[in-house]
Amino acid sequence: MRTKILIVDDREDNLLSIETILGDEAYYFVRANSGREALKVLLNEFDFALILMDVKMPNLDGFETASLIYEREKLQHIPIIFITANSYGDENVFKGYQTGAVDYIYKPINPNLLKAKVGVFVDLYKKNHRLMLQEKKLIAINKNLADEVRDRKASEEKVKELNYQLLDNIARLESTNKELDRVVFMASHDLQEPLRKMMIFSDRLFSRYGSLLDEEGRNDISKIQMEAVRMRKLIEDILTFSKMSVETNSLVHSDMNALLQDVLNGMEDLILEKNAKLIIDELPHLYVNPGLIRPLFFNLVSNALKYSKPDVKPVISIRAQQNIMEEGSPAGNSYCRIFVEDNGIGFEQQYSEQIFGMFKRLHDKNKYEGTGIGLAICKKIVEEHNGFISVISKVNEGSTFIVSFPVLNPADN
């Protein structure tokens, strides 16, 4: 079955142009000549992979139509790309994103760009569709298994246990795929394009005006270029990390002090800018994956610096507590707790679980920079080490993040 795409535009030539550009692909197009006609189509059809919609239309414009579409729960999964001939300011572009749209394409349309963006969302749609089919198959397998167990007069307790395990695996699979899809899309689209431009313009600036700058100016541009490369590497590491898990043989006996210091060296400019005071106690050696511990420390320390109080010197304390028995851990397992404590703005304790969710933010994103994935990455890193992470916080008094790692090498168990 061909993938369905809804095209909304009040001009027939624009509709034909889009269909012609995408005609080489196996898509099934549904046309709508106005926002109202699009809403009528969506009353009966929900299986669209994507909506391509013109912004400027009579009666209902694209923004108004998108808002009405997303009022219906059955339609909230369909991504909308606006097509416009106008170069909107940030406020109007943000308005489009507020309605639920995922992107813009500007006229005259670049055929390759249109094909690429449509291809991304069609791939996501197909992946989600396969996931739904897999879920139905797993549910069917579960039913057959229950029937077989019943036919063999297995115990009721055993049947419940098998059903619980299977449903739990389905839930984990859905959650992992959703998080992976969002991380991959964001890294490949929202992050890499502005980063690429930053690298191009900084190189161009250095080539044109490097000879006119003093040594300090050239050093500043060099730092920009180095940080851009580091950010690109971080994006690549996140993408790699999202597709892998920590294997037992990847854990090595590591000096946590050296890993932390390596991270702090790379953050030296930010620490000086914030005039932050760091109080660091001796940390133990633990069996960890060093490549994942560095982004863990980076996110926790940068989080403490980011949410510091205005006009108050940030104080960050990092210390360890060994030989702890964590609740819910296997009997006999000993853990080391690492505390990262700050005197920042803090938050209400009731949100202590939510902040580790993907793209979850408690504070105004216009005031505090970030993507909202830092603490989610921390949580995944710790859990991949069979550890625990939690936070204790109070508004205007700061936060303390507590990370627990197993002390012994898993290979010895």
C-alpha positions in Angstrom: 0.0 0.0 0.0 1.3 3.4 -1.0 2.0 6.0 1.7 -0.7 8.7 1.8 0.2 12.5 1.9 -2.4 15.3 2.2 -1.5 18.4 0.2 -3.4 21.6 1.1 -3.2 24.7 -1.2 -5.7 27.0 -2.8 -3.8 27.0 -6.1 -4.0 24.1 -8.5 -0.6 24.9 -10.0 1.1 24.6 -6.6 -0.7 21.2 -5.9 0.5 19.9 -9.3 4.0 21.2 -8.7 4.4 19.3 -5.4 2.9 16.1 -6.9 5.3 16.4 -9.8 8.4 16.8 -7.6 7.4 13.8 -5.4 6.0 11.8 -8.3 9.0 9.5 -8.6 8.2 8.2 -5.1 5.5 5.6 -4.2 3.2 8.1 -2.6 -0.6 8.4 -2.8 -1.7 12.1 -2.8 -4.9 13.5 -1.5 -5.6 17.1 -2.5 -7.5 19.9 -0.6 -8.0 23.3 -2.0 -8.7 25.0 1.3 -8.3 24.6 5.0 -12.0 23.7 5.3 -11.7 21.1 2.6 -8.7 19.6 4.4 -10.8 19.3 7.6 -13.5 17.5 5.7 -11.0 15.0 4.4 -9.6 14.4 7.8 -13.1 13.7 9.2 -13.0 10.2 7.6 -9.3 9.6 6.8 -6.6 9.4 9.5 -3.9 7.3 7.9 -1.8 10.1 6.5 2.0 10.0 6.9 2.3 13.8 6.4 0.4 17.0 5.6 2.0 19.6 3.3 0.1 22.8 3.8 0.3 26.3 2.4 0.3 29.1 5.0 -1.5 31.8 3.1 -5.0 30.7 2.2 -8.4 32.5 2.1 -10.9 32.0 5.0 -8.7 29.6 7.1 -5.0 30.2 6.8 -2.5 27.4 7.4 -1.9 28.3 11.1 -5.6 28.2 11.9 -6.2 25.0 10.0 -3.3 23.3 11.8 -4.7 24.4 15.2 -8.1 22.9 14.3 -6.5 19.7 13.1 -4.6 19.1 16.3 -7.7 19.6 18.4 -8.7 16.1 17.4 -6.8 13.4 19.2 -6.9 11.0 16.3 -5.0 13.5 14.1 -2.3 14.6 16.6 0.1 12.0 15.3 0.2 13.5 11.7 3.2 15.9 11.2 2.5 19.1 9.3 5.1 21.0 7.1 4.1 24.5 6.2 4.9 25.7 2.7 5.2 29.5 2.3 6.6 32.2 0.0 7.1 34.6 2.9 10.2 34.8 5.1 8.5 35.1 8.5 10.2 36.7 11.5 11.0 34.6 14.5 7.7 35.4 16.1 5.6 34.1 13.2 7.8 31.1 12.7 7.4 30.3 16.4 3.6 30.7 16.0 3.7 28.0 13.4 5.6 25.7 15.7 3.1 26.4 18.5 0.3 25.1 16.3 2.1 21.8 16.2 3.9 22.1 12.8 7.3 20.4 12.6 9.0 22.4 9.8 8.8 25.0 7.0 9.6 24.8 3.3 10.0 28.1 1.5 9.0 28.9 -2.1 10.3 28.6 -4.7 10.5 25.0 -3.5 13.9 23.2 -3.7 12.9 19.8 -5.1 15.8 17.9 -3.4 15.0 19.5 0.0 11.3 18.7 -0.3 12.1 15.1 -1.2 14.5 14.7 1.7 12.2 16.2 4.3 9.2 14.2 3.1 11.3 11.1 3.0 12.3 11.5 6.7 8.7 11.7 7.9 7.6 8.9 5.6 10.3 6.7 7.1 9.2 7.6 10.6 5.6 6.8 9.7 6.5 3.4 8.2 8.6 2.6 11.3 5.7 3.4 13.6 3.4 1.4 11.4 5.8 -1.6 11.6 5.9 -1.2 15.4 2.1 -1.3 15.5 2.1 -4.5 13.4 4.7 -6.0 15.7 2.7 -5.1 18.7 -0.4 -6.8 17.3 1.7 -9.9 16.4 3.1 -10.0 20.0 -0.4 -9.7 21.4 -1.5 -12.5 19.2 1.5 -14.6 20.3 0.6 -13.8 23.9 -3.0 -15.0 23.3 -1.8 -18.3 21.7 0.7 -18.8 24.5 -2.0 -18.3 27.1 -4.3 -20.7 25.3 -1.5 -23.3 25.2 -0.7 -22.9 28.8 -4.4 -23.2 29.7 -4.7 -26.3 27.5 -1.8 -27.9 29.4 -3.4 -26.9 32.7 -0.5 -24.8 33.8 -0.8 -22.8 37.0 -2.7 -19.6 36.9 0.2 -17.8 38.5 2.6 -18.9 35.7 0.2 -17.6 33.0 0.0 -14.2 34.8 3.8 -14.0 35.0 4.3 -14.8 31.3 1.6 -12.2 30.3 3.2 -9.6 32.5 6.6 -10.1 31.1 5.4 -10.0 27.5 3.3 -6.8 28.0 6.3 -5.2 29.8 8.6 -6.0 26.9 6.0 -4.4 24.5 5.9 -1.3 26.6 9.7 -1.1 26.8 10.0 -1.6 23.0 7.5 1.2 22.3 9.2 3.6 24.8 12.6 2.9 23.4 11.6 3.4 19.8 9.8 6.7 20.5 12.8 8.1 22.3 15.2 6.9 19.6 13.1 8.4 16.8 12.9 11.8 18.5 16.7 11.9 19.3 17.7 10.8 15.8 15.4 13.3 14.1 16.5 16.2 16.3 20.2 15.4 15.9 19.9 14.9 12.1 17.7 17.9 11.5 17.5 20.6 14.2 21.0 20.3 15.5 23.3 19.5 12.5 22.1 22.2 10.1 22.7 25.2 12.3 26.0 23.6 13.5 27.1 23.2 9.9 26.4 26.9 9.2 28.3 27.9 12.3 31.3 26.0 11.1 31.1 27.5 7.6 30.8 31.1 8.7 33.5 30.8 11.4 35.9 29.3 8.7 34.9 32.1 6.3 35.4 34.8 9.0 38.9 33.4 9.8 39.9 33.2 6.1 38.8 36.8 5.4 39.8 38.6 8.5 42.3 36.4 10.3 45.2 38.5 9.2 43.6 41.7 10.6 43.0 40.3 14.1 45.4 40.2 17.0 46.5 36.9 18.6 43.6 37.0 21.1 41.1 37.5 18.3 42.5 34.6 16.3 42.5 32.4 19.4 38.8 33.2 20.0 37.9 32.2 16.4 40.0 29.0 16.9 38.0 28.2 20.1 34.8 28.7 18.2 35.9 26.2 15.6 37.1 23.7 18.2 33.8 23.9 20.1 31.9 23.4 16.9 33.9 20.2 16.2 33.3 19.1 19.8 29.6 19.7 19.5 29.5 17.7 16.2 31.3 14.9 18.0 28.8 15.1 20.9 25.9 14.7 18.4 27.6 11.7 16.8 28.2 10.2 20.3 24.5 10.7 21.2 23.4 9.0 18.0 25.8 6.1 18.6 24.7 5.9 22.2 21.0 5.8 21.3 21.6 2.6 19.3 23.8 0.8 21.8 23.9 -0.6 25.3 26.8 -1.1 27.7 28.3 -4.5 27.3 30.0 -6.1 30.3 33.3 -6.3 28.5 33.2 -2.5 27.8 33.5 -1.7 31.5 37.0 -0.9 32.7 38.4 -0.1 36.1 38.5 3.7 35.8 39.7 6.7 37.9 36.6 8.8 38.3 38.8 11.7 39.4 40.6 11.8 36.0 37.4 11.5 34.1 35.8 14.4 36.0 38.9 16.5 35.6 39.0 15.9 31.9 35.4 17.2 31.7 36.1 20.2 33.9 39.2 21.1 31.7 36.9 21.3 28.7 34.5 23.6 30.6 37.1 25.9 32.0 35.8 29.0 30.1 32.2 28.5 31.2 33.3 28.0 34.9 35.4 31.2 34.7 32.5 33.1 33.1 30.2 32.0 35.9 32.9 32.7 38.5 31.9 29.3 40.0 33.5 27.7 43.0 34.0 23.9 42.8 34.6 21.8 45.8 35.7 18.3 44.8 36.5 15.4 47.2 38.4 12.3 46.2 36.4 10.0 44.1 36.9 6.2 43.9 37.9 3.9 41.0 34.9 2.2 39.5 34.1 -0.3 36.7 32.5 2.0 34.1 32.5 2.8 30.4 34.7 6.0 30.3 33.2 7.3 27.1 29.8 7.5 28.7 30.9 8.8 32.1 32.3 12.0 30.5 28.9 13.1 29.1 27.3 12.2 32.4 29.6 14.5 34.4 29.4 17.2 31.7 25.6 17.2 31.8 25.4 17.3 35.6 28.0 20.1 36.0 26.7 22.2 33.1 23.2 21.8 34.5 24.4 23.2 37.9 26.0 26.1 36.1 23.1 26.8 33.9 20.5 27.0 36.7 22.6 29.1 39.1 21.0 32.1 40.8 21.5 35.6 39.2 24.1 37.6 41.0 25.0 34.7 43.3 28.3 32.9 43.0 27.7 29.3 42.0 29.1 26.7 44.4 29.2 23.1 43.2 30.2 20.3 45.5 31.1 16.8 44.2 31.7 14.0 46.7 31.4 10.2 47.0 30.0 7.8 49.6 31.0 4.1 49.3 29.6 0.7 50.3 25.9 1.7 50.1 23.1 -0.9 49.8 20.5 0.5 47.4 16.8 -0.3 47.8 15.7 -2.6 45.1 19.1 -3.8 44.2 20.2 -7.5 44.2 21.1 -8.8 47.6 24.8 -8.5 48.5 25.5 -5.8 45.8 27.4 -2.8 47.1 27.2 0.7 45.5 29.1 3.9 45.4 27.1 7.1 45.5 28.4 10.3 43.8 26.7 13.5 44.8 26.7 16.6 42.6 25.3 19.5 44.8 24.7 23.1 43.8 23.2 26.3 45.3 21.1 27.2 42.3 17.5 28.0 41.7 16.3 24.5 42.4 12.7 23.2 41.7 9.8 21.6 43.6 10.5 18.1 44.7 7.3 16.8 43.1 9.0 17.1 39.7 12.0 15.0 40.7 11.0 12.1 38.4 9.7 14.1 35.5 13.0 16.0 34.9 14.7 12.8 33.7 12.1 12.4 30.9 13.2 13.1 27.3 12.9 16.8 26.3 11.3 17.6 29.7 12.0 21.2 30.9 10.8 22.8 34.1 12.0 26.3 33.4 11.4 28.9 30.6 13.3 27.6 27.5 13.7 31.2 26.3 15.6 32.1 29.5 17.6 28.9 29.9 19.3 27.3 26.9 19.3 23.6 26.2 17.4 20.9 24.4 15.9 19.1 27.4 17.7 15.8 26.8 20.7 16.2 29.1 19.2 14.6 32.2 17.5 11.9 30.1 20.9 11.0 28.7 22.3 10.9 32.3 19.5 8.5 33.4 20.1 6.2 30.5 23.9 6.2 31.1 23.4 5.3 34.7 20.8 2.6 34.1 23.0 1.0 31.4 25.6 0.7 34.2 23.0 -1.1 36.3 23.0 2.0 38.6 20.5 4.5 40.0 20.0 8.3 39.7 17.8 10.6 41.7 17.6 14.2 42.8 16.7 16.1 45.9 15.8 19.8 45.3 14.2 22.8 46.9 13.2 26.1 45.3 15.8 28.8 45.7 18.0 26.4 47.8 19.6 24.3 45.1 19.6 20.6 43.9 21.6 17.5 44.7 21.9 14.8 42.1 22.7 11.4 43.5 24.3 8.8 41.1 24.9 5.2 42.3 27.2 2.8 40.6 27.9 -0.9 41.4 31.3 -1.2 43.1 32.3 -4.6 41.8 33.1 -5.7 38.2 30.0 -7.4 36.8 32.3 -9.9 35.1 33.3 -11.2 38.6 29.7 -12.0 39.6 
